[in-house]
Amino acid sequence: VASAIDAPALGSGLGYRPQFRADLFARREDVDFIEIIADHYLDASKEKLAELELLRAHFPLVAHGLDLSIGSADGVDSCYLDKIAALIERIDPPWWSEHLCFTRAGGISIGHLASLPYTQEAVDVVARNVEVVRRRIKTPLILENITCVVRIPGGEMDEAEFLWRTLEATGCGWLCDVANMHVNATNFGVDLERDFERWPWDRLVQIHYAGGRQRDGLLIDSHDAATSDAVWRLYDRVVARAPVKAVILERDEKIPPFGELIDEVARARRTLVENGRWR
């Protein structure tokens, strides 16, 4: 099985959003690579496909999927998988990513990323589904830790162990979302300092970071603010600890002047360079 852990480093990049396309091309030397949302290009218009080709001509690309539902007990949707496979073939990225979650149950789309129970049964389901995906797509798949609003009862382990076991069972690399780690730790009272070494750092391939906000006493991973000092501290610690290949800033709402995004991308790159992860 090809592994993203052996792929080349890509540096410090940005999650692509059409709102800042012109700015991105004006400052393309400040962005090492781009992550596209795969689902935006699956049933794409001619214009969207032209945009994809333009991005591909100027940046290394990776793809980030939203709706594979890799944790679905009823298996992976073969029609959706065919579309993803065609996109991955088209852009030929070094790896692609999905969320460790489910988005469909009983054939019905539930409209959001739902957390899996932290059980061995869930690990086995993901491993079966990854096997199906791998038969269709040879490009390495990496899995991202998500935030969860409620912990599903009946868990047999904590998040760190669940993730470790899942990556072990599937052979996938890890997309570590440090903002999601911070949100879950804050909302559920987990001591990341104490538990830091229990996470599967040897599987780390890529990092996501982003800003969030408080709502009803909970921290929300809203991608609508600058990255917080707490998330930057965690990011710096992760980069120092693990041989990460690539990092991406995610911003979806309240998009600021483009220079502010570039400042964050540069801040993230400095840590990569200081730790010998990037030139």
C-alpha angles and dihedrals in degrees: 000000000000110000129212087211086075094047123112120269115259102190128213118345148159136246103245118242121175091228091076101035095118092047091048093056091045090056102029094136087066094060119066097195143345133237115209126200100244094210092062089067104040101092092018130173120232088261093054092049090049088052090051092052090048092052091046092052092056108030141034105252137210124183127228117198128208108185111037089108092209091181097055113129088210091060134244121318104250095206091054090045091054090054093048090047091054091050093048090049090050097052098029097209123186087242140345131214143219136178121265094237143077128261099176133051128178089359092301124117109231094198100233143056106275122199119242122232110259094243137125088242090060090048089053092049092052091047091053092049094047088054090055091048092049093055087058101035121038095186109102116264120215124195129223128216111234135204117254128205094203132019111239110239120244097044115162096198143014126266096265093054093042091053093045092051093046094051089046092051095046102035088228125145122238130253099200112205101199092188090056091048090052093046094051092044091050096045096044100035096245117162103227091181092059096038098040097110092051092072118094098255094159088066095053116128107151140013131214119198130179145149127261141177144227120263126172091344094308130105110239125204092225102153088219104109142050116281110273125239090247092056091046090053090052091045092052091050093049094049090049091050105042137040097246117184101199143006130204133197112217120205122163109155136038089017108201128212106305092244089067091057090048089052089057092046089051091047090053091047093053090060091049091051094045090054096045094248093120136024 
